[in-house]
Amino acid sequence: MKYLVTTLFLFIAFCSSSQFIKSGQWRGVISYDSAEVPFIFEVGYPTGDSPEIIIINGGDRRVIKNVEIKDDSIIVPLDPFDVEIRASFSAMGMSGTYNKYYRDLSIPFKADFGRARMQKNSVQPFAPIEERWSITFSPDTPGMSKGVGLFKQQGHIVSGTIMTEVSDYRFFEGILDGDSMKLSCFDGAHAFAFLGKRSPEGWSGEMIYDNGYSEPWQATYDSDAELKDPFEMVRVDPGTHKPYYDLLGAGQGKDAIDPSKYEGKVLIIQLFGTWCPNSHDQTKYLVEWYRKNKDRVSILASSYEANYSQDYGMERLEKYKVVNEIEYDLVLGGRLSKTGAATPFPFMKRIEAFPTLVILDKQGFVRYVHSYFNGPATGEYYRSFDQRFNEIIDLLVAE
């Protein structure tokens, strides 16, 4: 009897350690060579034995359902991106890699159970921050660019986003620690850190984008800080330009698109990439919007892919369509390139950002270009896009 009880205990312990990950909050870390990017995720079992992971960034919750457990290892596909986490786990920890397959890149990953995203170390009081910042990236260099920071503070906790003219950096979260600020964001495809220090002149610091890729920044509070209107960055003369459809679907083949399908209808063309979180935000918007408006408009999305081959691009496109439940048309535009994505439109030398929207009237002429996307993290700007976009479509449909 004693032998049976001992054997049963060992069996239960083995099953528990080899097949189940501890429920609750975990702190994950993506370890670049020069910095660590922390994030929070929760593990739960809402449907029984299969784990569900929720990645948390500020007010954003991303649910990952198709998690695999194999013995003492976990595989977390970060769909719709060609990215996953693979790690071994124990009762209180994980260790493995964060793998970007579209870039053939593998980065160390670890996680600990029950830890906070960031630890406040300073005993100095922190100063309240103002909600809107004017940010300059790589100041005094040819690569200088502008951004607008939108932040909210609760005690020493800070959340918000940074808008730029290549789209926003989605949901940051972090802390004020004395005269320093430490923010991070992990959306599956990217792990960012926004690190800064306050001085009498304002704020300055480093933005970390990827392993070996960062740039300095400076910022001041500015309640009037704004970027260029994405609807105004490219001006189009009405009745002048039509797209070259054979180039728009060139990655798939010159006959990938039948232009006659869109005759007499307003057409929205999305230039995007399956690797791009901002494209995914816009795709989610378009999918929901199209379900309500497909009787009066058409959408054609053309993707430009990293790590390119036709087979790879078509595989990514099919998975993207399934994961996002897309009902409108998708084609493969070609290799990731801002100049390549502009080739079907002779009035543009390059697009400014992925994603970009090109809106055609019923006669097939380009009427509007929307050059970057302010996603859900931007709040009022996301709502403003929705309002303006619908006004433009209503106008074109009524013509």
Buried (B, 14 or more C-beta within 10 A) or exposed (E): EEEEEEEEEEEEEEEEBEEBBBEEBBBBBBBBEEBBBBBBBBBEEEEEEEBBBBBBBBEBEBEBEEBEBEEBBBBBBBBBBBBBBBBEBEEEBBEBBBBBBBEEBBBBBBBBBEBEBBEBEEEEEBEEBEEBBBBBBBBEEEEEBBBBBBBEBEEBBBBBBBBBBBBBBBBBBBBBBBBBBBBBBBBBBBBBBBBBEBEEEBBBBBBBBBBEEBBBBBBEBBEEBEBEEBBEBBEBEEEEBBBBBBBBBBBBEEEBBEBEEBEEBBBBBBBBBBBBBBBBBBBBBBBEBBEEBEEEBBBBBBBBBBBBEEEBBBBBBEBBBEBBEBEBBBBBBBBBBBEBBBBBBBEBEEBBBBBBBBBBBBEBBBBBBBBBBBBBBBBEBBEEBEEBBEEBBEEBBEE
